[in-house]
Amino acid sequence: MVRKNNKTCPDCGKLISSRSQRCQSCSRKFFLKNNPDFITNNFKGKNNPMYRGCTIRKAKIKYKERSSLLTNYCIDCEKPIGKNSTRCRICANKFRTGIIYPQLRGLHRTFPQFRKRTTVTCKYCGKVEEVQLCRAGYYVYCSKKCLSLATKGNKRPEMAGELNPSHNPERHEKHYCVECGAELKFYKSILCHSCAFSLERNPNWRNGSSFEPYPLGWNKTFKEQIRYRDGYKCQICGMPEIENGRNLNVHHIDYNKSNLSLDNLISLCCKCHGKTHFNRDFWKNYFKEKSFIVTNK
C-alpha cells in the first residue's frame, strides 16, 4: 500500500516531502530574510569564508609578464608565442589536420621545424637512407629481409658458442648409461629411464615376486575358463574383450600366484589391471565385497 503525501509549502502551496518545511526556492528566500547581513559588504572579499585570495588577478599579471618576454606572434591568430615558433599550439594542430589550409594537409611532415631528418646506413647491405632523427638511434637494418639474413641461424652472434657466459661444453657431448650403455637425453643423468626404475629401484618392488614361477595348472585353457565365466568383460569398468584389443588379463585377488582357486581369480582389462598393483589392501576388500554380492545373488 502506497502512502500519499499531502504536505504543502506554507508560502507557495507546492507539494513537498514529509521531512521538509518549505520548498527549495521559498527556503532560500526565508534564509535571506532572516539573515540580511549575508548579502552585505561584511561577507565580501576577505570576510567571505569562500575567499581564495587574488589568485585570478595574480595569474593574469603573470601571463602579461610572460607575454611581454615573447617576441614572436602566431601567423594565423597573432597570439604571442616563443621565438622559435611560427604558430601557437591550437593553430598548429589545426594546420596539421588541414582545417585551416586543406590543400597543405600532410606537408608539415617535410618542414624542418617539425621533423628533423638525418642519414643512416644499413649494417647488412650498406644502403643509405634518410630517416627521422628520432628513429636514427635504434635504426640497424633497412628491411625485414636484411634482418632475417643477418640473424639467420643465430639471433645474437655476440652471444654464440663459447662467447655466451652460460656456455657448458658438457651439454654438447654424448653421455651413455652406466649399466646398459644406451644414449642419455640429459647430460646430468647417469642411468637411463629403464635402468633407473628396474628391480629394487622401482617403488613397486616386491622382493622379486614377479620372477617366481606359476604352478602347473596355470595355462591358456585355464585362463580362458575364467574369461568365459566372467562373460569376456572387465569386472571393474565392464569393457568387453573386443574393445580391449587383446585378451583380458586374469588377476589374483590375494596377489598369490600359487592360489588358483576360482574365487581368487577375476578378469580385468589392461588399464584396470594396472590400477590393482597400487593400494593393494583397497583392491582386496573391493573384490571380496563384490564376490560376496555375486554369490548372494
MOMO-V643973 format. One record per residue. SS is DSSP state (hx for helix, st for strand, lp for the rest). OMEGA is omega in whole degrees, 0 to 359 (999 if undefined). D_CENTER is the distance of its C-alpha to the mean C-alpha in Angstrom with 2 decimals. Layout:
# MOMO-V643973
ss = <SS;SS>
omega = <OMEGA;OMEGA>
d_center = <D_CENTER;D_CENTER>
This chain:
# MOMO-V643973
ss = <lp;lp;lp;lp;lp;lp;lp;st;lp;lp;lp;lp;lp;lp;st;lp;lp;lp;lp;lp;lp;lp;lp;hx;hx;hx;hx;hx;hx;hx;hx;hx;hx;hx;lp;hx;hx;hx;hx;lp;hx;hx;hx;lp;hx;hx;hx;lp;lp;lp;lp;lp;lp;lp;hx;hx;hx;hx;hx;hx;hx;hx;hx;hx;hx;hx;hx;hx;hx;lp;lp;st;st;lp;lp;lp;lp;lp;lp;st;st;lp;lp;lp;lp;lp;lp;lp;hx;hx;hx;hx;hx;hx;hx;hx;hx;lp;lp;lp;lp;hx;hx;hx;lp;lp;hx;hx;hx;hx;lp;lp;lp;lp;lp;lp;st;st;st;st;st;lp;lp;lp;lp;lp;lp;st;st;st;st;st;lp;lp;lp;hx;hx;hx;lp;lp;lp;lp;lp;hx;hx;hx;hx;hx;hx;hx;lp;lp;lp;lp;lp;lp;hx;hx;hx;lp;hx;hx;hx;lp;lp;lp;lp;lp;hx;hx;hx;hx;lp;lp;lp;st;lp;lp;lp;lp;lp;lp;st;lp;lp;lp;lp;lp;lp;lp;lp;lp;hx;hx;hx;hx;lp;lp;hx;hx;hx;lp;lp;lp;lp;lp;lp;lp;hx;hx;hx;lp;lp;lp;lp;lp;lp;lp;lp;hx;hx;hx;hx;hx;hx;hx;hx;hx;hx;lp;lp;lp;st;lp;lp;lp;lp;lp;lp;st;hx;hx;hx;hx;lp;lp;lp;lp;st;st;st;st;lp;lp;lp;lp;lp;lp;lp;lp;lp;hx;hx;hx;st;st;st;st;lp;hx;hx;hx;hx;hx;hx;lp;lp;lp;lp;hx;hx;hx;hx;hx;hx;hx;hx;hx;hx;hx;hx;hx;hx;hx;hx;hx;lp>
omega = <183;178;179;180;181;182;182;178;181;183;185;178;178;176;180;179;184;181;183;177;178;174;186;182;181;178;177;178;180;179;180;179;181;179;183;181;183;183;179;182;180;182;179;177;184;178;179;179;178;183;182;185;183;183;181;180;179;180;178;180;180;179;179;179;180;180;178;179;181;185;182;182;181;181;187;185;177;173;177;182;181;184;185;182;176;178;173;185;182;181;178;177;178;180;181;180;177;179;182;181;181;182;180;182;178;181;180;181;181;183;182;181;177;183;175;185;180;182;178;180;178;183;183;184;179;180;180;181;176;183;177;183;180;180;186;182;182;177;180;183;185;183;178;179;178;178;181;179;181;183;183;179;181;185;180;182;182;180;186;173;184;178;180;181;179;181;180;183;180;181;184;177;179;179;186;180;183;186;186;179;178;180;183;178;183;187;180;182;177;181;174;185;182;179;182;181;180;176;187;179;180;180;179;181;182;178;175;180;180;180;179;182;175;176;186;182;182;180;185;181;179;179;178;177;179;179;179;178;182;177;180;178;175;185;175;183;179;180;177;184;180;180;180;178;178;180;178;177;177;188;174;184;181;178;177;185;184;180;182;177;184;179;182;184;182;182;180;174;184;183;181;178;176;178;186;179;177;178;189;181;178;183;175;179;180;182;178;178;180;179;179;179;182;181;179;179;999>
d_center = <53.47;52.79;54.91;56.67;56.85;60.23;60.07;61.13;61.37;64.92;65.25;63.96;63.69;60.01;57.92;55.74;53.56;55.27;54.05;55.24;58.79;58.79;56.64;54.54;57.14;60.07;58.37;57.81;61.51;62.60;60.66;62.20;65.67;65.47;63.85;65.84;64.89;61.25;62.07;64.75;64.53;63.70;60.02;59.88;58.35;57.67;59.01;56.15;53.37;50.82;52.31;49.72;52.30;53.11;49.52;50.01;53.33;51.98;49.11;51.70;53.83;50.97;50.08;53.75;53.98;50.86;52.05;55.42;53.79;52.14;54.60;52.85;52.42;50.09;51.60;50.73;50.97;53.02;50.90;51.20;48.39;47.85;50.08;47.70;46.45;48.10;46.32;44.70;40.97;41.50;43.91;41.78;38.80;41.28;42.77;39.45;38.56;42.16;43.41;46.53;47.33;45.57;47.53;45.93;42.30;40.12;42.98;41.56;39.23;42.37;43.90;43.84;43.38;40.05;38.71;40.13;39.89;40.60;41.08;38.82;39.18;36.80;36.53;36.84;39.41;41.03;40.78;41.60;39.65;39.89;36.57;35.65;36.13;32.58;31.36;33.97;32.13;29.30;31.34;31.74;32.21;33.74;31.67;28.89;31.73;32.98;29.52;29.11;32.71;32.51;29.39;30.30;29.95;28.91;26.28;27.73;31.46;31.97;29.69;31.18;33.15;35.11;33.96;30.54;30.78;28.82;31.21;32.71;35.66;35.58;32.44;34.42;37.44;38.08;38.29;40.18;40.50;43.33;44.86;44.50;43.78;40.76;38.29;35.21;31.65;30.65;33.03;32.83;34.09;37.79;38.05;36.58;34.74;37.95;40.05;37.54;37.63;41.29;44.17;43.94;40.41;39.05;38.06;40.01;43.19;46.27;49.03;49.55;50.28;48.85;51.65;54.39;56.55;56.74;60.16;62.53;61.77;58.13;58.27;56.86;59.32;58.61;54.85;55.49;57.50;54.54;52.27;55.02;55.42;51.70;51.79;49.65;46.48;44.01;45.01;41.45;39.34;42.33;41.34;44.53;45.68;45.31;41.54;41.28;42.59;45.03;47.52;46.32;46.39;49.07;47.81;49.99;49.15;50.62;49.31;52.92;53.96;57.68;57.39;57.95;58.83;57.53;55.87;53.85;52.35;49.64;47.83;44.07;41.61;39.83;36.52;38.30;40.74;37.96;36.76;40.28;40.28;37.92;38.98;42.55;44.05;41.85;42.82;46.49;46.60;44.65;47.19;50.16;49.20;48.63;52.04;53.71;52.44;53.59;57.06;57.56;56.84>
